[in-house]
Amino acid sequence: MYQTIAKWFQKKPPQQEPIKLPSRNWREGMWVMHDNRVAILFALSSTANIHYVDAITGNTISALEVPISSLRQARYLEIPECRRNIPEEVAKGLGYGA
């Protein structure tokens, strides 16, 4: 019985605060710009894991962890042409402006 009562009074570990992202609707797979280079937002946590891509081939060149605040969403014409697989009107609706 004493063990049961002791369990009731044990301190619970503090809950982690959810990560607060900037107001933009960031999502994995989004085309972004970082340091004037085009990249894909690969993973999102308190930082952003981005993959830089080659502007001609669209292949991944390197990966990097960066602060989310250093990113902006890419414009449609900044996305490598070989990777633009949706019409410009649809891209604009997703936030990829001209």
N, C-alpha and C positions, 0 to 999 in steps of 0.2 A: 504494500500500500504506500509506503513512504517513497518508493521509487516512482510510483505514478504521480504523486504530488510534486516530487522534485522535477519531473518532466514538464509539468505545467508552468513552473516558474523559471525555466531555462530561458536565457536571452536568445531571441531569434537574430540571425545575422542580418545586418542592414541590407535592404534591397537596393540594387543598383539603379541609379537614375537612368531613364532611357536617353539614348543619344539624341541630342537636338541638332538637327541639320538646318542649314539656311533655308529660307522660305521656298526656294526653287524646288520643283518636284524632281529631284534627282532620281535616276533609276539606272540600274546596271544595264550595260549595253548601249548607253547613250553616247553620242558623239560629243566630245568636249574639246576645248582649246586650253592648253597650258603652255605658258612661255612662247606663245605664237606658233605652237606645234599642235597638230591634230592628234587626238588620242581617243580611245574607247574607255569609258568608265567601266572597269572590270568588277570591282568589289567596293562596297561602301560600308564604313564603320565610322569611327571618330576621325579617320582620315580616308582618303580615296586612293584606291589602287587603280592606276591608269596604265594602259598599254599604248605607247606611241606607235603609230603606223606610218609606213612609207607612203608618201603622197602619190606615187605613181602606181605601185603594185597593190597597195592596201594591206600588205603583210605587216605583222607585228615586228617592231624593231627592238624595243626594250620595254621593261615594266618599271614602275616607280610608285612609291607612296608619297602623296602630296596632301597638303591641307585642302579641304573642300573649298575654302574661301578663295583659293588661287585659280579656280576653274570658272569657265563660262561655257555655256552650250555653244557648240559649233553652228555656224551658218550652213545652209544647204550647199553652197558652192565651195565651202572649205572641206567638206567630206570628199575623200578621194573618189574620182569619177567612177572607178571600177566597183566601188562599194555603195553607190547611190542606187539602191534597188527599189525605190519607191518614187512616184511622181512628185514633182516639186510642191504641188498643192497639198498633197498628203503630208509631206515633210513640214510645210509651214504650219499645218494644224498640230503637229507634234512639237512645235517651238523652234524648228530649224529655219529661221528667217532667211531672207535673200542676202 
